[in-house]
Amino acid sequence: MTTTTPTTRASTVAFDHVSAVLPTMEALRGEADRLAAWGTDLADRMLAGARLLAAGNGGSAAEAQHLTAELVGRFDGDRRAFSAICLHGDTSALTAIGNDYGFDEVFARQVTAHGAAGDVLMLLSTSGTSGNLLRASHAARGKGMTVWALTGATPNPLADLADDVLSLPGRGANVQEAQLVAIHALCRVFDARVRDRIGASR
């Protein structure tokens, strides 16, 4: 009789997790055109002075902050900085709004404060059901902003509220892992578009 050692069981768990992300990544491959469109549109808007706002909860908050860091900093090479704000980054504002208005308003009130017509709000969620993201989407619509959502499988409420959605199948953790690849693909397109536009304007 074969006995499964702890090491073998742990290896199986790890193998199963890595294997589970593959169908999600394969679905992401089919979204390359959407990511190309988002990256190009975002670069054109931001070169004209628009801003990106981004939000998520938990791990998705980390992904949102990763995106804004790439735009304010750099991704593919040196270039000018762009205005991108992660809405959970200001902890004093976040906790004050949560305390005074409730957690569902922590992003919406900041969208109302910082957003303007022509700006983009990027919302990240594996479930697509977070109340604070749904409220933020409504607030963005009221400001004339464009809402893009990265979510898990559809249908879900956030996908229904967004102007465009990239939805992926799979477990939450695997969706979140694929969303980071999506963010990097968007940033690569963004930087390429910025280089093309700046070069053409010289």
C-alpha positions as CSV (number, residue, x, y, z in Angstrom):
1,M,0.0,0.0,0.0
2,T,1.4,3.4,-1.1
3,T,1.5,6.0,1.7
4,T,1.2,9.7,0.6
5,T,3.8,11.7,2.5
6,P,3.1,15.3,3.6
7,T,5.6,16.5,0.9
8,T,3.7,14.6,-1.8
9,R,0.3,15.9,-0.6
10,A,1.7,19.5,-0.6
11,S,3.1,19.0,-4.1
12,T,-0.3,17.9,-5.3
13,V,-1.9,20.9,-3.8
14,A,0.6,23.2,-5.4
15,F,0.3,21.4,-8.8
16,D,-3.5,21.6,-8.7
17,H,-3.4,25.3,-8.0
18,V,-1.0,26.1,-10.8
19,S,-2.9,23.8,-13.2
20,A,-6.2,25.6,-12.3
21,V,-4.9,28.9,-13.5
22,L,-4.3,27.6,-17.1
23,P,-7.9,27.7,-18.3
24,T,-8.2,31.2,-16.9
25,M,-5.1,32.3,-18.7
26,E,-6.3,30.7,-21.9
27,A,-9.5,32.7,-21.6
28,L,-7.4,35.8,-21.1
29,R,-5.5,35.1,-24.3
30,G,-8.9,35.6,-26.0
31,E,-9.2,39.1,-24.5
32,A,-6.0,40.5,-26.2
33,D,-8.0,42.7,-28.5
34,R,-10.0,44.2,-25.6
35,L,-6.7,44.9,-23.7
36,A,-5.2,46.5,-26.8
37,A,-8.3,48.7,-27.2
38,W,-8.2,49.7,-23.5
39,G,-4.5,50.5,-23.5
40,T,-4.7,52.5,-26.6
41,D,-7.8,54.5,-25.5
42,L,-6.3,55.1,-22.1
43,A,-3.1,56.4,-23.5
44,D,-5.0,58.8,-25.9
45,R,-7.1,60.1,-23.0
46,M,-4.2,60.6,-20.6
47,L,-2.1,62.3,-23.2
48,A,-5.0,64.7,-23.5
49,G,-5.0,65.3,-19.7
50,A,-7.5,62.7,-18.5
51,R,-6.9,60.8,-15.2
52,L,-7.3,57.1,-14.2
53,L,-8.9,56.2,-10.9
54,A,-8.7,52.6,-9.8
55,A,-10.3,50.6,-6.9
56,G,-10.7,47.1,-5.6
57,N,-10.9,45.2,-2.3
58,G,-8.3,43.0,-0.6
59,G,-6.1,41.4,-3.2
60,S,-7.9,43.4,-5.9
61,A,-6.9,46.6,-4.1
62,A,-3.3,45.5,-4.4
63,E,-3.8,44.9,-8.1
64,A,-5.4,48.4,-8.5
65,Q,-2.5,50.0,-6.8
66,H,-0.1,48.1,-9.0
67,L,-1.8,49.5,-12.0
68,T,-1.6,53.1,-10.8
69,A,2.0,52.7,-9.8
70,E,2.9,51.6,-13.3
71,L,1.3,54.7,-14.8
72,V,2.6,57.3,-12.3
73,G,6.0,55.6,-12.4
74,R,7.0,53.6,-15.5
75,F,6.5,50.2,-17.1
76,D,8.4,49.6,-20.3
77,G,10.9,52.4,-20.2
78,D,11.3,56.0,-19.2
79,R,8.4,58.4,-20.1
80,R,6.4,61.2,-18.5
81,A,4.3,60.6,-15.5
82,F,0.5,60.2,-15.8
83,S,-2.2,61.0,-13.2
84,A,-3.5,57.8,-11.7
85,I,-5.0,57.5,-8.3
86,C,-5.7,54.3,-6.4
87,L,-8.7,55.1,-4.2
88,H,-7.8,53.0,-1.2
89,G,-4.3,54.6,-1.0
90,D,-5.4,57.6,1.1
91,T,-6.1,55.8,4.4
92,S,-7.2,58.9,6.2
93,A,-9.8,59.7,3.5
94,L,-10.8,56.0,3.3
95,T,-11.4,55.6,7.0
96,A,-13.1,59.0,7.4
97,I,-15.5,58.3,4.7
98,G,-16.1,54.8,6.0
99,N,-16.7,56.1,9.5
100,D,-19.0,59.0,8.4
101,Y,-20.9,57.5,5.4
102,G,-20.4,53.7,5.6
103,F,-18.0,51.4,3.8
104,D,-20.1,51.2,0.6
105,E,-19.3,54.9,0.0
106,V,-15.5,54.8,0.5
107,F,-14.8,54.8,-3.3
108,A,-17.9,56.6,-4.6
109,R,-17.2,59.8,-2.6
110,Q,-13.6,59.9,-3.9
111,V,-14.8,59.4,-7.4
112,T,-17.1,62.3,-7.0
113,A,-14.2,64.4,-5.6
114,H,-11.5,63.5,-8.1
115,G,-13.2,62.3,-11.2
116,A,-14.1,64.4,-14.3
117,A,-15.8,63.8,-17.6
118,G,-13.5,61.8,-19.9
119,D,-11.6,60.1,-17.0
120,V,-11.5,56.3,-16.6
121,L,-12.5,54.4,-13.5
122,M,-11.0,50.9,-13.4
123,L,-12.7,48.5,-11.0
124,L,-11.2,45.1,-10.1
125,S,-13.2,42.4,-8.5
126,T,-13.2,38.6,-8.6
127,S,-16.9,38.4,-7.6
128,G,-18.3,41.5,-9.2
129,T,-20.7,42.0,-6.3
130,S,-18.8,44.4,-3.9
131,G,-21.2,47.2,-2.8
132,N,-18.5,49.8,-2.7
133,L,-17.5,49.1,-6.3
134,L,-21.1,49.2,-7.5
135,R,-21.6,52.6,-5.8
136,A,-18.3,53.9,-7.3
137,S,-19.5,52.8,-10.8
138,H,-22.8,54.8,-10.3
139,A,-20.8,57.8,-9.1
140,A,-18.5,57.7,-12.2
141,R,-21.5,57.5,-14.5
142,G,-22.8,60.7,-12.8
143,K,-19.5,62.4,-13.6
144,G,-19.4,61.4,-17.2
145,M,-16.5,59.0,-16.7
146,T,-15.9,55.7,-18.5
147,V,-16.0,52.6,-16.3
148,W,-14.0,49.5,-17.1
149,A,-14.2,46.4,-14.9
150,L,-12.0,43.3,-14.5
151,T,-14.2,40.6,-13.0
152,G,-14.6,36.9,-12.6
153,A,-17.3,35.0,-14.5
154,T,-20.4,36.8,-15.7
155,P,-23.2,37.6,-15.2
156,N,-22.4,39.8,-12.2
157,P,-23.7,43.2,-11.1
158,L,-20.4,45.1,-11.7
159,A,-20.2,43.8,-15.2
160,D,-23.7,45.0,-15.8
161,L,-22.8,48.6,-14.6
162,A,-19.5,48.9,-16.5
163,D,-19.1,50.4,-19.9
164,D,-16.8,47.5,-20.8
165,V,-15.8,44.4,-18.9
166,L,-13.1,41.8,-19.1
167,S,-14.5,38.8,-17.3
168,L,-12.6,35.6,-16.7
169,P,-13.7,32.1,-15.5
170,G,-12.1,30.3,-12.6
171,R,-11.6,30.4,-8.9
172,G,-11.2,33.8,-7.3
173,A,-7.4,33.3,-6.7
174,N,-6.8,32.2,-10.3
175,V,-8.9,35.1,-11.7
176,Q,-6.8,37.5,-9.6
177,E,-3.6,36.0,-10.8
178,A,-4.7,36.4,-14.5
179,Q,-5.8,40.0,-13.8
180,L,-2.2,40.9,-13.0
181,V,-1.2,39.6,-16.4
182,A,-4.0,41.6,-17.9
183,I,-2.8,44.8,-16.2
184,H,0.7,44.3,-17.5
185,A,-0.6,43.7,-21.0
186,L,-2.6,46.9,-20.8
187,C,0.4,48.8,-19.5
188,R,2.6,47.5,-22.4
189,V,0.1,48.6,-24.9
190,F,-0.3,52.0,-23.1
191,D,3.5,52.6,-23.2
192,A,3.8,51.6,-26.9
193,R,0.9,54.0,-27.8
194,V,2.5,56.8,-25.8
195,R,5.8,56.3,-27.6
196,D,4.0,56.2,-31.0
197,R,2.1,59.4,-30.3
198,I,5.0,61.4,-28.9
199,G,7.2,60.3,-31.8
200,A,4.6,61.3,-34.3
201,S,4.2,64.7,-32.8
202,R,7.9,65.6,-33.1
